[in-house]
Amino acid sequence: MKELFQSGDWAKEKHVPAIEVLSADREKGIAVKASVGKDIAHPNTTAHHIAWIEIYFQPEGAKFPYQVARCEFASHGASAEGADTSGVYSAPEAVVTFMTGKGGTLYASSYCNVHGLWEGKKEVVL
């Protein structure tokens, strides 16, 4: 599946998940915010939206990453009256905290219903 994921700079491409480390502490854990559309807003309509974001962490020296979280976004404006009529829209962002004793690499993947799979990554030092 690796060739199916697209990547880039989230500051220039609205589909790439931006990863922000809110805090990183051996005792209190790592708090992370992953979002799509941080600098360039992504549409959130019935026809074009981010369906989910997943966050993974690969500790230094580990062979594989661990899935930390998956957040699905279910509100894209649709209602019984039709597309983009409800006024209820999910913001494609997730904030999670997890415990680890090591630094490593954070990965975030996201799915746009029109443009497919995207990924971003960020190193974390403890």
N, C-alpha and C positions, 0 to 999 in steps of 0.2 A: 504493500500500500504506500510505501514511501514516495513513489513517483506521483501519487495522487495529491499529495500535500503541496500547497503553494506557500511560499514565504516571501518576506520582504521587510521593509522598514515601516513600522506602524505609523510613523509620522508622515509618510508619503503614500501609503496604501491603506484605504479604509477597512479592508478585510482582515488584516493581520492583527491577532490578539496582542494588545499591549499588556506587559506584565510589570506591575509595580510592587516592590517589596516594601510594605508598610512598616514592618519591624522584623528584626531577626535576632533572636536571643536563644541560647542553649537551654535556658530554664523555662522561658515563657513561650517558646516556639517561633515559628515563622508565620507572619501574617502577610497575605498576598492578595492583591486585587488584579484580576484579569478582566479586560474589557475590549470591546471592538468598537472602533470609531472614536478613540480618545482625542485625536487632533483633527480628523476629517470624519464628520458624522456619517454613519452608515444608515441607509433607509431602514425604516421599520414599518413596512406595510404588509398587507396580506400577500401581495405578489412578490415582495423582495424583503427578506429579513434574515437575521441571525437566529438559527434554531437552537443552538447550544454552544457552550464552552466547557472544555474539560481541562483540568490542571493536573500535571504529573510532576513528580520530583525524583530525580536520580541522584542519590547521595554519592559523594566522591568515592570512587573505587567499586561501586556497585555495577553489576553486569546489566541490570534492567531498571527502568524507572518504576515508581509506584504511582498508581492513580490516587490522587488526593481528593478530587471532587469532580462532579459533573453537574452543571446547572443548565436546565432546559428552560427556554423562554416560550411561553405558550400564548401570549397576548400580542396579536399583530393587527388589531383594529377590526377584525371580523366580528360580525354579529348575525342574528337571524335576519336582519334587514339587508345584509350583503357585506362585501369587502369594504374595509376602512370606514365603517359606520359606527363602531362602538365608542371610539375615543379612548379605548384602553390599550396601551402599548407597553410591552416590557422593555426595560433598558438592558442591553446586552452587556452586563457586568456581573462579576461574582467576587465576593470577598470571603476568603477562608483562612483559617489558622490551623497549623498542624505542628506536631512535635517531631524533632529530629536532633540528633547529637552531632551531625556533620553538615558541612556545607555541601554544595552540589549544584545541579542545574535544574531550573524550573522550566517546564515546557507547558505551553497552553495551545490547545487546538480549538478551532471554531468551525462551524458549518453554516455557510450562506446557502439558502435554498436556490439561488441563481448561479453563484460563482464557486460553489464547492467547498473543499476543505482547505483550511489555512492553519499555519502554525507560527509561533514565536517562541523564543527562549531567552533565559536570563540566568546568569551565574549568581549564586548566593554564597557569601563568605560568612562563617560564624566565628 
